[in-house]
Amino acid sequence: MSRRRIPSRSLSLFAAAAAALCAVPALVAAPSASAAPLPLPYHHDVLPYLGHLAPDAAAHRPAGRRGDHLTITVRHSGAGRTDGRFELYCHPRGGSHFDARHACDRLDRMTRWGKDLFAPVPQGAQCTMMYGGPAQAHVTGTWSGRQVNADFRRTNGCEIERWGRFEPMLPKTVS
């Protein structure tokens, strides 16, 4: 009786097919919540053309203006020209902000679908205990279809780093 040798390529294909068959019951038994559809990202520059508006987008937009709008109030930054209340409009750009073009560009680069761009430093974060100065900022408005109500301070390493990520929407500070 002669023994026929099965090529190793055939064995690897057979092993891959067997592994795929074993995975099917696991997929069927997976919780149905993981198969839920994800919501589509909303950006109010596109959807008005399709005849849709966010539920509260029109209420917070000045007449004749579309796009993202933030009101930034800065105190104790160390420079008189950057302290005060500024309006920042993006898409299209404008307002009284001291560097609207760079601020809008930076915020656009930082925006990620499904992430809260303006989220505070997480509770329990381990931060260096360094003081970055008395600068404070409060930001309200709408960005990417989401309401914004965020506070910024420079009271520890995490808050200093967060402030730095938002420059030039927030001013560089003099400590």
C-alpha positions as CSV (number, residue, x, y, z in Angstrom):
1,M,0.0,0.0,0.0
2,S,1.4,3.3,-1.0
3,R,1.1,6.4,1.1
4,R,0.1,9.6,-0.7
5,R,1.5,12.7,0.7
6,I,-0.8,15.8,1.0
7,P,0.9,19.0,0.0
8,S,1.4,21.5,2.9
9,R,-0.5,24.2,1.0
10,S,-3.6,22.0,0.9
11,L,-3.3,21.4,4.6
12,S,-3.1,25.1,5.4
13,L,-6.2,25.8,3.3
14,F,-8.0,23.0,5.1
15,A,-7.0,24.4,8.5
16,A,-8.2,27.9,7.5
17,A,-11.5,26.5,6.4
18,A,-11.9,24.6,9.6
19,A,-11.1,27.6,11.7
20,A,-13.7,29.7,9.8
21,L,-16.4,27.1,10.4
22,C,-15.6,27.0,14.1
23,A,-15.9,30.8,14.3
24,V,-19.5,30.8,12.9
25,P,-21.2,29.6,16.1
26,A,-19.3,32.3,18.1
27,L,-20.6,35.0,15.8
28,V,-24.2,33.7,16.0
29,A,-24.0,33.7,19.8
30,A,-22.6,37.2,20.0
31,P,-24.9,39.7,21.8
32,S,-27.2,41.6,19.5
33,A,-26.2,44.9,21.0
34,S,-22.9,44.7,19.2
35,A,-24.7,44.5,15.9
36,A,-26.6,47.8,16.5
37,P,-26.1,50.4,13.8
38,L,-23.9,53.3,14.6
39,P,-25.4,56.8,14.2
40,L,-24.1,58.8,11.3
41,P,-21.9,61.8,12.0
42,Y,-23.8,65.1,11.7
43,H,-22.3,68.2,10.3
44,H,-24.7,71.1,9.7
45,D,-22.9,72.4,6.6
46,V,-24.0,69.4,4.6
47,L,-27.4,68.4,5.9
48,P,-29.3,71.7,5.3
49,Y,-28.7,71.1,1.6
50,L,-30.5,67.8,2.0
51,G,-33.4,69.5,3.8
52,H,-32.4,68.4,7.3
53,L,-31.5,70.5,10.3
54,A,-30.3,69.4,13.7
55,P,-33.1,69.8,16.2
56,D,-31.6,72.9,17.8
57,A,-29.2,74.1,15.1
58,A,-31.5,76.9,13.8
59,A,-32.2,78.2,17.3
60,H,-28.5,79.0,18.0
61,R,-27.5,80.4,14.6
62,P,-27.6,84.2,13.9
63,A,-29.8,85.1,10.9
64,G,-27.9,84.5,7.7
65,R,-25.1,82.5,9.3
66,R,-24.4,78.8,9.0
67,G,-21.7,76.7,10.5
68,D,-20.1,76.2,13.8
69,H,-20.2,79.0,16.4
70,L,-18.4,79.3,19.7
71,T,-18.3,82.0,22.3
72,I,-15.0,82.1,24.1
73,T,-14.5,84.1,27.3
74,V,-10.9,84.3,28.5
75,R,-9.7,85.8,31.8
76,H,-6.3,86.3,33.3
77,S,-4.3,85.2,30.2
78,G,-1.6,87.7,30.9
79,A,-2.2,89.7,27.7
80,G,-4.8,92.4,27.4
81,R,-5.7,91.6,23.7
82,T,-6.5,88.0,24.5
83,D,-8.6,88.6,27.6
84,G,-12.3,89.2,26.9
85,R,-15.2,87.6,25.1
86,F,-14.8,86.5,21.5
87,E,-17.1,85.1,18.9
88,L,-15.7,82.4,16.6
89,Y,-17.5,81.2,13.5
90,C,-16.3,78.4,11.4
91,H,-17.7,77.1,8.1
92,P,-17.6,80.0,7.0
93,R,-14.9,81.6,9.2
94,G,-15.5,84.9,11.0
95,G,-16.3,86.6,14.2
96,S,-14.3,88.7,16.7
97,H,-11.8,86.0,17.5
98,F,-8.1,87.2,17.4
99,D,-7.1,84.3,15.1
100,A,-10.2,82.7,13.5
101,R,-8.5,81.1,10.6
102,H,-6.0,79.1,12.7
103,A,-8.5,78.4,15.4
104,C,-11.0,76.9,13.0
105,D,-8.3,74.9,11.2
106,R,-7.1,73.5,14.5
107,L,-10.5,72.5,15.7
108,D,-11.3,70.8,12.4
109,R,-8.1,68.7,12.7
110,M,-9.0,67.7,16.3
111,T,-12.6,66.8,15.6
112,R,-13.2,63.0,15.6
113,W,-16.4,61.2,14.9
114,G,-17.9,59.8,18.1
115,K,-15.5,61.7,20.4
116,D,-16.4,64.8,22.6
117,L,-13.8,67.2,21.5
118,F,-14.4,69.5,24.5
119,A,-14.6,66.7,27.2
120,P,-13.0,67.6,30.5
121,V,-10.0,65.9,31.9
122,P,-11.3,62.5,33.2
123,Q,-12.0,62.1,36.9
124,G,-9.1,60.3,38.6
125,A,-6.5,61.2,35.9
126,Q,-3.0,61.2,37.3
127,C,-1.7,64.7,36.6
128,T,1.5,66.4,37.5
129,M,1.0,68.9,40.3
130,M,2.3,72.0,38.5
131,Y,0.6,75.3,38.2
132,G,0.3,77.0,34.8
133,G,-1.0,80.3,35.9
134,P,-4.4,81.9,36.7
135,A,-5.7,81.8,33.1
136,Q,-9.3,80.6,32.7
137,A,-11.6,80.2,29.7
138,H,-15.2,79.3,29.2
139,V,-16.4,78.1,25.8
140,T,-20.1,77.7,24.8
141,G,-21.9,77.3,21.5
142,T,-22.2,74.6,18.9
143,W,-19.5,72.5,17.2
144,S,-20.2,69.7,14.7
145,G,-23.8,69.7,15.7
146,R,-23.1,69.2,19.4
147,Q,-23.7,71.7,22.2
148,V,-20.5,72.9,23.9
149,N,-20.2,74.1,27.5
150,A,-16.6,73.7,28.5
151,D,-14.3,75.2,31.1
152,F,-10.5,75.5,30.8
153,R,-7.9,76.2,33.5
154,R,-4.2,75.7,34.0
155,T,-4.3,74.2,37.5
156,N,-2.3,71.0,36.8
157,G,-0.3,69.2,34.1
158,C,-3.4,67.6,32.5
159,E,-5.3,70.9,32.4
160,I,-2.2,72.7,31.0
161,E,-1.9,70.1,28.3
162,R,-5.6,70.3,27.4
163,W,-5.3,74.1,27.1
164,G,-2.3,73.7,24.8
165,R,-4.2,71.4,22.5
166,F,-6.8,74.1,22.0
167,E,-4.4,76.8,21.1
168,P,-5.0,79.0,19.0
169,M,-8.7,78.9,19.9
170,L,-7.5,79.6,23.4
171,P,-4.6,82.1,23.7
172,K,-1.0,81.3,24.6
173,T,-0.6,82.5,28.2
174,V,2.0,84.5,30.0
175,S,2.7,82.7,33.3
